Amino acid sequence: MPQDTTIYWNGKGQLPALIDSLPLEEQQVVLNAIHQKIRDGIEPAPLSPFLFFGAIIIIISFLVIYSNNKNRKREDENTAVFDTDPCLPEEPTSNPVLTYPGNKLDFTLPVLLGILKKHSVYFSALNPFEKDKFIERLRKFIAAITFVIHDKSGFKEMPVLISAAAIQLTFGLEKYLLPDFDYIHIFPEEFIGVHPSIRVLEGNVSGNTINLSWKHFLEGFQYPNDGQNVGLHEMAHAYYYQFFETSRYQSDSSFVTGFPAFNNYGNKVFEQEAKPGFDLYSDYALRNFQEFWAESIEIFFERPAVMKAQYPDLYSSVCTLLNQYPV
């Protein structure tokens, strides 16, 4: 996993109250290096005019390709509508981002319950004891993360629902925090990654940072049964990195001991899905085993009955791995 990925937001800097944000064709490409060294407050050096216009040409080309071939992006986005809670408190800053240390976001219980009951099918299905456990973990997760919103305003749903995706994934595990990750960056729409190549992203994990497109993240909550959830997808990458790519923190024993079985059955399903006529997984998932792993988590939570019917051994291995049994 790369240690650093510079991220550029390519929008106009206005996040509307609805899920539908500014369409790509109306966005002005603005390249401001806002991801580097945020903790140290170091501003990145400006791009030279040659590199700037060269980057614009390459990015526009990618946007055109992306608009014609949108992997994992639904065609009926114009129907997506979300009401939002009041904005997060304004933070006076001259920087092009809003930074909220999670330990200063003191959400009341009614606010948390209101957001979760409204948007999270997973939370609503829990019993009262499990809901208390979920809320307790949610508070601790939020407090451990710094949320960086690349826009002029932010909403309470942002830290709450993004953290809820992490808690959902690890609800059956003992280790549910992400001490290797200090920041979650939230972009209104698609954003640009420039390392190792320029590309349009809906989410990614790099260094000590999780990056998410808010628009696409919300779609995962609006369509909870389509097998696509960018929040769960990126959290799956993050937890794999947490437990297998670093030794700084103690790993969850259930996750580590259960992963070889998933790896074994997953390799078989990976080969099967590459054949004609098998389409539970997207083409994107078949790029490499890491993407297959992350999409397996999406399918496990959103289409568990289908996964169990088509690949019972794989389904059972994920149940054991996460200590959760959705079917």
BALUMVEX-934671 format. One record per residue: residue number from 1; x, y, z of N, C-alpha, C in turn. Coordinates in steps of 0.05 Angstrom, whole numbers. Each point is the difference from the previous one (the first is absolute). Layout:
[rec NUM, [X, Y, Z], [X, Y, Z], [X, Y, Z]];
...
END
This chain:
[rec 1, [17, -24, 0], [-17, 24, 0], [18, 25, 0]];
[rec 2, [-6, 19, -17], [17, 24, -1], [-1, 16, 26]];
[rec 3, [21, 12, 7], [1, 15, 25], [-12, 27, -3]];
[rec 4, [-3, 11, -24], [-12, 26, -3], [-13, 3, -27]];
[rec 5, [-23, 10, -1], [-15, 6, -25], [-10, 29, 2]];
[rec 6, [10, 17, -18], [-9, 28, 0], [-27, 1, -12]];
[rec 7, [-19, 13, 13], [-27, 1, -10], [-7, 29, -7]];
[rec 8, [-13, 3, -22], [-10, 26, -8], [-30, -1, -4]];
[rec 9, [-14, 19, 11], [-29, 2, -5], [-5, 16, -25]];
[rec 10, [-18, -10, -17], [-5, 14, -26], [-27, 13, -1]];
[rec 11, [-11, 8, 22], [-26, 12, 0], [1, 30, 5]];
[rec 12, [-24, 12, 3], [-2, 29, 3], [0, 9, 29]];
[rec 13, [1, -19, 18], [1, 8, 28], [-27, 6, 13]];
[rec 14, [-21, -12, -10], [-27, 5, 12], [-14, -27, 2]];
[rec 15, [-5, -8, 25], [-14, -25, 5], [-30, 6, 5]];
[rec 16, [-18, -7, -18], [-28, 5, 5], [-12, -19, 21]];
[rec 17, [-24, 6, 8], [-13, -15, 22], [-9, -28, -10]];
[rec 18, [-4, -3, -26], [-9, -26, -11], [23, -17, -8]];
[rec 19, [-5, -25, -4], [21, -19, -8], [11, 7, -27]];
[rec 20, [-18, 11, -18], [9, 7, -27], [18, 25, 2]];
[rec 21, [25, -3, -7], [19, 22, 1], [4, 10, -28]];
[rec 22, [19, 17, -4], [4, 12, -26], [9, -21, -20]];
[rec 23, [-13, -1, -24], [8, -19, -20], [28, 4, -10]];
[rec 24, [13, -21, -9], [28, 2, -8], [4, 20, -22]];
[rec 25, [-19, 1, -20], [5, 18, -22], [-1, 29, 7]];
[rec 26, [-11, 7, 24], [-2, 28, 8], [23, 7, 19]];
[rec 27, [16, -19, 7], [21, 6, 20], [24, 13, -14]];
[rec 28, [11, 18, 15], [25, 13, -9], [23, -14, 14]];
[rec 29, [19, -10, -16], [22, -14, 12], [18, 19, 15]];
[rec 30, [2, -4, 26], [16, 18, 16], [20, -17, 15]];
[rec 31, [25, 3, -7], [21, -17, 12], [14, 15, 23]];
[rec 32, [-9, -6, 24], [12, 10, 24], [10, -23, 17]];
[rec 33, [26, -1, 4], [11, -23, 15], [-8, 3, 29]];
[rec 34, [-22, -14, 8], [-11, 4, 27], [3, -24, 18]];
[rec 35, [12, -21, -11], [2, -25, 15], [27, -2, 15]];
[rec 36, [21, 12, -11], [27, -5, 11], [4, 13, 26]];
[rec 37, [12, -14, 18], [10, 11, 25], [-20, 16, 16]];
[rec 38, [-25, -8, 1], [-21, 15, 14], [7, 2, 30]];
[rec 39, [10, -22, 10], [6, 0, 29], [20, 22, 7]];
[rec 40, [20, 4, -17], [21, 20, 5], [-7, 27, -10]];
[rec 41, [-23, 3, -14], [-8, 26, -10], [17, 10, -22]];
[rec 42, [13, -18, -15], [18, 8, -21], [-16, 2, -26]];
[rec 43, [1, 23, -13], [-14, 4, -26], [17, -11, -22]];
[rec 44, [-11, -16, -19], [15, -11, -22], [9, 22, -19]];
[rec 45, [22, -5, -14], [9, 20, -19], [-18, 1, -24]];
[rec 46, [-5, 24, -11], [-18, 3, -23], [12, -14, -25]];
[rec 47, [-18, -10, -17], [9, -12, -25], [10, 21, -19]];
[rec 48, [20, -7, -16], [9, 18, -21], [-22, 2, -21]];
[rec 49, [-1, 23, -15], [-20, 3, -21], [0, -24, -19]];
[rec 50, [23, -10, -8], [1, -22, -19], [-12, -25, 12]];
[rec 51, [8, -7, 25], [-12, -23, 13], [-29, 4, 5]];
[rec 52, [-8, 24, 7], [-28, 6, 7], [-18, -6, -24]];
[rec 53, [7, 12, -24], [-17, -4, -23], [2, -28, -11]];
[rec 54, [24, -12, 3], [3, -28, -8], [-18, -18, 17]];
[rec 55, [-1, 6, 26], [-17, -16, 18], [-29, 4, -7]];
[rec 56, [-8, 25, -7], [-28, 5, -7], [-8, -17, -24]];
[rec 57, [18, 0, -21], [-6, -16, -24], [-4, -29, 6]];
[rec 58, [18, -11, 17], [-1, -28, 7], [-25, -6, 16]];
[rec 59, [-6, 18, 19], [-23, -4, 18], [-26, 1, -16]];
[rec 60, [-2, 20, -18], [-24, 2, -16], [-4, -26, -17]];
[rec 61, [22, -10, -11], [-2, -25, -15], [-10, -23, 17]];
[rec 62, [10, -1, 25], [-9, -21, 18], [-30, 4, 6]];
[rec 63, [-8, 25, 4], [-28, 5, 6], [-18, -8, -23]];
[rec 64, [8, 4, -24], [-16, -8, -23], [-2, -30, -2]];
[rec 65, [23, -13, 4], [-1, -30, 0], [-17, -10, 23]];
[rec 66, [3, 13, 23], [-15, -9, 24], [-30, 4, -4]];
[rec 67, [-8, 22, -13], [-29, 5, -4], [-12, -20, -19]];
[rec 68, [16, -12, -18], [-10, -19, -19], [1, -29, 10]];
[rec 69, [16, -4, 21], [4, -27, 10], [2, 1, 30]];
[rec 70, [-22, 4, 13], [-1, 4, 29], [-3, -26, 14]];
[rec 71, [23, -11, 9], [-2, -24, 16], [-12, 6, 26]];
[rec 72, [-19, -17, 8], [-12, 2, 27], [-15, 26, 3]];
[rec 73, [-10, 13, -20], [-15, 24, 3], [-27, -3, -13]];
[rec 74, [-22, 4, 14], [-27, -4, -11], [-8, 22, -18]];
[rec 75, [-19, -6, -18], [-9, 19, -20], [-23, 17, 10]];
[rec 76, [-12, -7, 22], [-24, 15, 9], [7, 18, 24]];
[rec 77, [23, 13, -1], [9, 17, 22], [-20, 23, 5]];
[rec 78, [-13, 8, -21], [-17, 24, 3], [-25, -6, 17]];
[rec 79, [-4, -25, 8], [-22, -6, 18], [8, 0, 29]];
[rec 80, [26, 2, 5], [10, -2, 27], [-4, 25, 16]];
[rec 81, [-14, -2, 22], [-6, 24, 16], [5, -7, 29]];
[rec 82, [15, 16, 14], [4, -4, 29], [-5, 26, 15]];
[rec 83, [-17, -1, 20], [-2, 23, 18], [25, -1, 18]];
[rec 84, [8, 23, 10], [24, 0, 17], [-6, 15, 26]];
[rec 85, [16, -8, 20], [-2, 14, 25], [14, 28, -3]];
[rec 86, [-4, 17, 20], [14, 26, -2], [30, -3, -4]];
[rec 87, [12, 20, -11], [29, -1, -6], [16, -3, 25]];
[rec 88, [24, -11, -3], [19, 1, 22], [7, 29, 6]];
[rec 89, [9, 6, 24], [7, 28, 6], [22, 10, -18]];
[rec 90, [-2, 25, -7], [20, 12, -18], [26, 2, 15]];
[rec 91, [21, -5, -15], [27, 3, 10], [15, 22, -15]];
[rec 92, [5, 23, 13], [15, 21, -14], [27, -10, -9]];
[rec 93, [4, 2, -26], [25, -9, -11], [4, 12, -28]];
[rec 94, [25, 5, -7], [7, 10, -26], [7, -23, -19]];
[rec 95, [2, -24, 11], [7, -23, -16], [-24, -9, -17]];
[rec 96, [5, -14, -22], [-23, -9, -17], [-13, -25, 10]];
[rec 97, [3, -6, 26], [-13, -24, 12], [-11, 7, 27]];
[rec 98, [-18, -16, 10], [-11, 2, 27], [11, -25, 15]];
[rec 99, [13, 5, 23], [12, -22, 15], [-14, -2, 27]];
[rec 100, [-10, -24, 6], [-15, -5, 25], [13, -23, 15]];
[rec 101, [15, 5, 21], [9, -22, 17], [-24, -14, 13]];
[rec 102, [-1, -26, -3], [-23, -14, 9], [-5, 2, 30]];
[rec 103, [21, 4, 16], [-3, 2, 29], [-14, 26, 8]];
[rec 104, [-4, 18, -19], [-14, 25, 5], [-28, 0, -11]];
[rec 105, [-8, -22, -14], [-27, -2, -10], [-17, -15, 20]];
[rec 106, [-12, 15, 17], [-16, -11, 22], [-29, -3, -8]];
[rec 107, [-6, -21, -15], [-28, -4, -9], [-17, -12, 23]];
[rec 108, [-24, 10, 2], [-18, -10, 21], [-11, -27, -10]];
[rec 109, [-10, -15, 19], [-12, -26, -7], [-24, 3, -19]];
[rec 110, [-18, 19, 4], [-22, 3, -19], [10, 6, -29]];
[rec 111, [21, 15, -2], [11, 6, -27], [11, -25, -13]];
[rec 112, [16, -16, 15], [10, -25, -10], [-22, -19, -8]];
[rec 113, [-19, -4, 18], [-22, -18, -6], [-16, 9, -24]];
[rec 114, [-5, 26, -2], [-16, 11, -22], [13, -6, -27]];
[rec 115, [27, 4, -1], [14, -4, -25], [1, -30, -7]];
[rec 116, [6, -17, 19], [3, -28, -5], [-27, -13, -7]];
[rec 117, [-21, 6, 15], [-26, -11, -6], [-10, 8, -28]];
[rec 118, [8, 24, -8], [-10, 11, -25], [15, -12, -24]];
[rec 119, [25, -6, 4], [17, -8, -23], [12, -28, 1]];
[rec 120, [2, -12, 23], [14, -26, 2], [-20, -23, 5]];
[rec 121, [-4, -16, -21], [-16, -24, 3], [13, -19, 19]];
[rec 122, [26, -2, 0], [14, -18, 18], [-5, 7, 29]];
[rec 123, [3, 25, 7], [-5, 9, 27], [-29, -5, 9]];
[rec 124, [-19, 6, -18], [-28, -3, 7], [-8, -29, 6]];
[rec 125, [15, -19, -11], [-6, -28, 4], [12, -11, 26]];
[rec 126, [16, 15, 14], [12, -10, 24], [-20, 1, 23]];
[rec 127, [5, -18, 20], [-17, 1, 24], [10, 22, 19]];
[rec 128, [-15, 7, 21], [8, 23, 17], [27, -3, 11]];
[rec 129, [8, -24, 9], [27, -3, 12], [21, 5, -22]];
[rec 130, [-4, -10, -24], [19, 3, -21], [2, 30, -9]];
[rec 131, [-23, 14, 1], [1, 28, -7], [16, 16, 20]];
[rec 132, [-2, -7, 25], [16, 14, 21], [30, -5, -6]];
[rec 133, [7, -25, -6], [27, -7, -6], [10, 15, -25]];
[rec 134, [-17, 2, -20], [7, 14, -25], [6, 29, 6]];
[rec 135, [-18, 13, 15], [3, 29, 6], [26, 4, 16]];
[rec 136, [6, -17, 19], [24, 3, 16], [25, -2, -17]];
[rec 137, [0, -19, -18], [23, -3, -18], [2, 23, -20]];
[rec 138, [-23, 9, -9], [-1, 22, -19], [12, 25, 13]];
[rec 139, [-7, 6, 24], [11, 24, 14], [31, -2, 1]];
[rec 140, [10, -23, 7], [29, -3, 3], [14, 2, -27]];
[rec 141, [-13, -11, -21], [12, 2, -26], [2, 29, -10]];
[rec 142, [-22, 15, 3], [-1, 28, -8], [22, 15, 15]];
[rec 143, [2, -5, 26], [20, 15, 16], [28, -5, -8]];
[rec 144, [5, -22, -13], [28, -8, -7], [9, 10, -28]];
[rec 145, [-19, 13, -15], [6, 8, -27], [-2, 30, -3]];
[rec 146, [16, 11, -18], [-4, 28, -9], [-13, 0, -27]];
[rec 147, [-22, 14, -3], [-16, 0, -24], [7, 26, -15]];
[rec 148, [8, -3, -25], [8, 22, -17], [-19, 2, -23]];
[rec 149, [-16, 21, -1], [-21, 4, -20], [10, 20, -21]];
[rec 150, [2, -9, -25], [11, 17, -21], [-22, 17, -13]];
[rec 151, [-11, 18, 16], [-22, 16, -9], [-4, 23, 19]];
[rec 152, [-21, 17, -6], [-5, 23, 17], [-19, -6, 23]];
[rec 153, [-13, -24, -1], [-18, -7, 22], [0, -30, 3]];
[rec 154, [-8, -9, 23], [-1, -29, 5], [-25, -6, 16]];
[rec 155, [-9, -25, -1], [-24, -9, 14], [6, -21, 21]];
[rec 156, [-18, -1, 20], [4, -18, 22], [1, -29, -9]];
[rec 157, [-15, -6, -22], [0, -28, -10], [28, -9, -8]];
[rec 158, [17, 18, -8], [26, -8, -10], [16, -16, 20]];
[rec 159, [8, 11, 23], [15, -17, 19], [-16, -23, 11]];
[rec 160, [-26, 4, 4], [-16, -21, 12], [-3, -24, -18]];
[rec 161, [-9, 4, -25], [-5, -23, -17], [26, -13, -10]];
[rec 162, [21, 16, -5], [25, -12, -8], [11, -17, 22]];
[rec 163, [-1, 9, 25], [9, -16, 23], [-18, -24, 3]];
[rec 164, [-26, 3, -5], [-18, -22, 2], [7, -23, -19]];
[rec 165, [10, 7, -24], [8, -21, -19], [23, -16, 12]];
[rec 166, [19, 13, 13], [22, -14, 13], [-10, -18, 23]];
[rec 167, [-18, 10, 16], [-11, -16, 22], [-16, -24, -10]];
[rec 168, [-15, 4, -21], [-15, -22, -13], [18, -23, -8]];
[rec 169, [22, 7, -13], [19, -20, -10], [12, -16, 23]];
[rec 170, [6, 13, 22], [15, -14, 22], [-18, -5, 24]];
[rec 171, [-26, 0, -3], [-18, -2, 23], [4, -27, 15]];
[rec 172, [8, -20, -13], [5, -26, 13], [28, -4, 10]];
[rec 173, [17, 19, -4], [28, -2, 8], [6, 14, 26]];
[rec 174, [22, -7, 13], [8, 14, 24], [14, 26, -7]];
[rec 175, [17, -1, -20], [15, 24, -9], [-16, 14, -22]];
[rec 176, [-10, 24, 6], [-18, 13, -19], [10, 28, -7]];
[rec 177, [22, 10, 13], [10, 26, -7], [22, -2, -22]];
[rec 178, [7, 22, -10], [21, 1, -22], [23, 18, 9]];
[rec 179, [16, -8, 19], [21, 17, 10], [21, 7, -21]];
[rec 180, [2, -15, -22], [19, 7, -21], [-10, 23, -17]];
[rec 181, [-25, 7, 2], [-12, 21, -17], [-8, 23, 17]];
[rec 182, [12, 23, -6], [-6, 24, 16], [-21, 18, -13]];
[rec 183, [-3, -2, -27], [-17, 18, -14], [-20, -15, -18]];
[rec 184, [-24, 12, -2], [-19, -8, -21], [-6, 26, -16]];
[rec 185, [7, -1, -26], [-5, 23, -17], [-26, -4, -15]];
[rec 186, [-17, 21, -1], [-26, -2, -12], [-2, 20, -23]];
[rec 187, [-5, -9, -24], [-3, 17, -23], [-29, -1, -9]];
[rec 188, [-11, 22, -10], [-28, 0, -8], [-7, -21, -22]];
[rec 189, [18, -2, -19], [-4, -19, -22], [26, -15, -6]];
[rec 190, [2, -9, -25], [25, -14, -8], [24, 19, 4]];
[rec 191, [23, -12, 5], [24, 16, 3], [22, -13, -16]];
[rec 192, [22, 14, -1], [22, -8, -17], [23, -11, 16]];
[rec 193, [9, -23, -7], [25, -11, 11], [22, 3, -20]];
[rec 194, [24, 8, 9], [22, 5, -19], [23, -19, 4]];
[rec 195, [-1, -18, 19], [21, -19, 4], [-12, -28, 5]];
[rec 196, [9, -20, -14], [22, -1, -19], [-7, 10, -28]];
[rec 197, [-25, 5, -5], [-8, 11, -26], [-25, 18, 5]];
[rec 198, [-6, 18, -19], [-23, 17, 3], [-25, -16, -7]];
[rec 199, [-20, 1, 19], [-24, -15, -4], [-22, 12, 16]];
[rec 200, [-25, -6, -7], [-23, 10, 14], [-9, -21, 21]];
[rec 201, [-5, 9, 24], [-5, -18, 22], [-27, 6, 14]];
[rec 202, [-12, -21, 10], [-23, 4, 18], [8, -5, 29]];
[rec 203, [23, -13, 4], [11, -5, 26], [26, -14, -2]];
[rec 204, [18, 4, 19], [25, -15, 1], [12, 2, 27]];
[rec 205, [20, -17, 5], [14, 0, 26], [30, 3, -7]];
[rec 206, [13, 19, 14], [28, 4, -5], [13, 12, 25]];
[rec 207, [24, -10, 5], [14, 10, 24], [-16, -4, 25]];
[rec 208, [-5, 21, 15], [-16, -1, 24], [-27, 13, -4]];
[rec 209, [-10, -1, -25], [-23, 15, -8], [-20, -17, -15]];
[rec 210, [-26, 4, 5], [-22, -11, -15], [-13, 23, -15]];
[rec 211, [-4, -3, -26], [-12, 21, -16], [-26, -10, -12]];
[rec 212, [-21, 17, 1], [-27, -9, -9], [-14, 22, -15]];
[rec 213, [-14, -7, -21], [-19, 18, -13], [-26, -2, 16]];
[rec 214, [-9, 22, 11], [-25, 1, 16], [-24, -9, -16]];
[rec 215, [-2, 9, -25], [-22, -7, -16], [-2, -30, -4]];
[rec 216, [22, -13, -6], [-1, -28, -5], [-2, -16, 26]];
[rec 217, [11, 11, 21], [-3, -13, 26], [-30, -1, 8]];
[rec 218, [-14, 22, -4], [-29, 0, 7], [-16, -19, -17]];
[rec 219, [8, -5, -24], [-15, -19, -17], [0, -28, 12]];
[rec 220, [22, -6, 15], [1, -26, 13], [-21, -4, 21]];
[rec 221, [-8, 23, 12], [-22, -2, 20], [-27, 2, -13]];
[rec 222, [-2, 14, -22], [-26, 2, -13], [-8, -25, -14]];
[rec 223, [20, -15, -10], [-6, -25, -14], [14, -23, 15]];
[rec 224, [-11, -9, 23], [13, -18, 17], [0, -29, -9]];
[rec 225, [-12, -6, -23], [-1, -28, -9], [12, -4, -28]];
[rec 226, [15, 19, -10], [11, -2, -27], [28, -11, -1]];
[rec 227, [12, -6, 23], [27, -11, 1], [22, 21, -4]];
[rec 228, [-7, 25, 0], [20, 21, -4], [-1, 20, 24]];
[rec 229, [22, 3, 13], [2, 17, 23], [29, 9, 3]];
[rec 230, [5, 25, -9], [28, 9, 0], [11, 3, 28]];
[rec 231, [-17, 6, 20], [9, 2, 27], [10, -27, 11]];
[rec 232, [-15, -21, -4], [9, -27, 9], [24, -8, -16]];
[rec 233, [0, 7, -26], [23, -8, -17], [26, 11, 10]];
[rec 234, [0, 26, 5], [25, 13, 9], [8, -8, 29]];
[rec 235, [-20, -5, 17], [6, -9, 27], [12, -28, -1]];
[rec 236, [-9, -17, -19], [11, -26, -3], [30, 2, -7]];
[rec 237, [7, 18, -18], [28, 4, -7], [15, 10, 25]];
[rec 238, [-12, 18, 15], [14, 11, 23], [5, -21, 22]];
[rec 239, [-20, -16, 5], [4, -21, 21], [19, -21, -9]];
[rec 240, [0, -7, -25], [20, -19, -10], [28, 11, 5]];
[rec 241, [4, 25, -7], [26, 13, 4], [6, 1, 30]];
[rec 242, [-20, 6, 17], [4, 2, 29], [10, -26, 11]];
[rec 243, [-12, -22, -9], [6, -26, 13], [23, -16, -13]];
[rec 244, [6, 6, -26], [20, -16, -14], [24, 16, -10]];
[rec 245, [-2, 26, -4], [22, 15, -11], [16, 16, 20]];
[rec 246, [-9, -1, 25], [14, 14, 21], [1, -17, 25]];
[rec 247, [21, 3, 15], [3, -15, 25], [0, 18, 24]];
[rec 248, [-8, 25, -4], [2, 19, 22], [-21, -4, 21]];
[rec 249, [-23, -13, -8], [-22, -4, 19], [-8, -29, 0]];
[rec 250, [-10, -9, 22], [-9, -28, 2], [-23, -5, -19]];
[rec 251, [1, -22, -14], [-21, -7, -19], [-22, -15, 14]];
[rec 252, [-24, 1, -13], [-23, -15, 10], [4, -30, -7]];
[rec 253, [0, -17, 20], [6, -28, -4], [-20, -14, -18]];
[rec 254, [-26, 7, 2], [-20, -12, -16], [4, 7, -30]];
[rec 255, [7, 25, -5], [4, 9, -28], [24, -14, -12]];
[rec 256, [22, 0, 15], [25, -11, -11], [-2, -30, -4]];
[rec 257, [-11, -15, 19], [-2, -29, -2], [-21, -8, -21]];
[rec 258, [-19, 17, -5], [-21, -7, -19], [6, 7, -29]];
[rec 259, [21, 17, -4], [5, 9, -27], [11, -21, -19]];
[rec 260, [17, -19, 9], [9, -21, -18], [-22, -15, -13]];
[rec 261, [-22, -6, 14], [-22, -14, -12], [-13, 17, -22]];
[rec 262, [-4, 26, 6], [-11, 18, -21], [19, 1, -24]];
[rec 263, [26, 1, 5], [19, 1, -21], [-2, -26, -18]];
[rec 264, [-3, -22, 13], [-2, -26, -14], [-25, -1, -18]];
[rec 265, [-23, 5, 12], [-25, -1, -15], [-2, 23, -20]];
[rec 266, [11, 23, 9], [-1, 24, -18], [16, -4, -25]];
[rec 267, [22, -14, 1], [16, -5, -24], [-16, -17, -20]];
[rec 268, [-15, -19, 10], [-17, -17, -18], [-22, 16, -12]];
[rec 269, [-13, 17, 16], [-22, 17, -11], [11, 21, -19]];
[rec 270, [23, 10, 6], [13, 20, -18], [4, -12, -28]];
[rec 271, [10, -25, -1], [4, -13, -26], [-27, -6, -13]];
[rec 272, [-20, -8, 16], [-26, -6, -11], [-13, 24, -12]];
[rec 273, [2, 23, 14], [-14, 24, -9], [13, 12, -25]];
[rec 274, [24, -8, -6], [14, 9, -24], [-11, -14, -25]];
[rec 275, [-16, -21, 4], [-11, -15, -23], [-26, 13, -9]];
[rec 276, [-7, -4, -25], [-26, 11, -10], [-23, -13, 14]];
[rec 277, [-20, 17, 6], [-25, -10, 13], [0, 3, 30]];
[rec 278, [22, 9, 12], [1, 4, 29], [4, 30, 4]];
[rec 279, [-20, 12, 13], [1, 30, 2], [-9, 10, 27]];
[rec 280, [4, -15, 22], [-6, 11, 26], [18, 23, 6]];
[rec 281, [25, -2, -8], [20, 20, 4], [3, 18, -25]];
[rec 282, [8, 25, 4], [5, 18, -22], [27, -6, -13]];
[rec 283, [4, 11, -24], [26, -2, -12], [22, 13, 16]];
[rec 284, [-8, 21, 14], [20, 15, 17], [11, -19, 22]];
[rec 285, [-17, -17, 11], [8, -18, 21], [21, -20, -10]];
[rec 286, [0, -6, -25], [17, -20, -12], [27, 11, -9]];
[rec 287, [5, 26, 7], [26, 12, -7], [22, -13, 17]];
[rec 288, [-5, -4, 25], [19, -13, 18], [-14, -10, 25]];
[rec 289, [14, -15, 16], [-13, -13, 22], [-8, 20, 22]];
[rec 290, [14, 23, 2], [-8, 20, 20], [-28, 12, -7]];
[rec 291, [-4, 5, -25], [-27, 11, -8], [-21, -22, 3]];
[rec 292, [7, -25, -5], [-18, -22, 4], [-8, -2, 29]];
[rec 293, [19, 3, 18], [-5, 0, 29], [-20, 22, 8]];
[rec 294, [6, 24, -9], [-17, 23, 8], [-28, -3, -11]];
[rec 295, [-3, -9, -25], [-27, -4, -11], [-14, -23, 13]];
[rec 296, [14, -20, 10], [-12, -22, 14], [-14, 10, 25]];
[rec 297, [12, 19, 13], [-13, 12, 24], [-25, 15, -8]];
[rec 298, [0, 14, -22], [-24, 14, -9], [-23, -20, -5]];
[rec 299, [7, -22, -14], [-21, -20, -7], [-9, -14, 25]];
[rec 300, [18, -6, 18], [-6, -14, 25], [-22, 14, 16]];
[rec 301, [2, 27, 2], [-19, 15, 16], [-25, 7, -16]];
[rec 302, [3, 4, -26], [-23, 10, -16], [-15, -21, -15]];
[rec 303, [14, -22, -7], [-13, -22, -14], [9, -27, 11]];
[rec 304, [-3, -3, 27], [10, -24, 13], [-14, -26, -10]];
[rec 305, [-26, 1, -5], [-14, -24, -8], [10, -10, -27]];
[rec 306, [6, 19, -18], [11, -7, -26], [27, -12, 2]];
[rec 307, [17, 13, 17], [27, -11, 4], [-1, -28, 11]];
[rec 308, [-18, -4, 20], [-2, -27, 12], [-10, -20, -20]];
[rec 309, [-18, 7, -17], [-11, -19, -19], [20, -7, -22]];
[rec 310, [15, 19, -9], [19, -5, -22], [27, -10, 9]];
[rec 311, [9, 11, 23], [27, -8, 10], [-2, -5, 30]];
[rec 312, [-12, -22, 8], [-5, -5, 29], [25, -1, 17]];
[rec 313, [21, -12, -11], [25, -1, 15], [13, 27, 5]];
[rec 314, [-1, 17, -21], [10, 27, 3], [-16, 16, 20]];
[rec 315, [-27, -3, -2], [-17, 14, 19], [6, -9, 28]];
[rec 316, [3, -26, 5], [5, -10, 27], [27, 10, 10]];
[rec 317, [20, 3, -18], [26, 9, 9], [-1, 29, 9]];
[rec 318, [-16, 17, -14], [-3, 28, 8], [-15, 1, 27]];
[rec 319, [-20, -17, 3], [-15, -1, 26], [20, -5, 23]];
[rec 320, [17, -19, -4], [20, -7, 21], [20, 22, 3]];
[rec 321, [8, 12, -22], [20, 21, 0], [-9, 24, 16]];
[rec 322, [-25, 9, -4], [-11, 24, 12], [-17, -7, 25]];
[rec 323, [-5, -25, 5], [-17, -8, 22], [-28, 13, -2]];
[rec 324, [-10, 0, -25], [-27, 10, -5], [-14, -19, -20]];
[rec 325, [-27, -2, 4], [-16, -19, -16], [-25, 13, -10]];
[rec 326, [2, 15, -22], [-23, 16, -10], [-23, -17, -10]];
[rec 327, [5, -25, -9], [-22, -17, -9], [-7, -19, 22]];
END
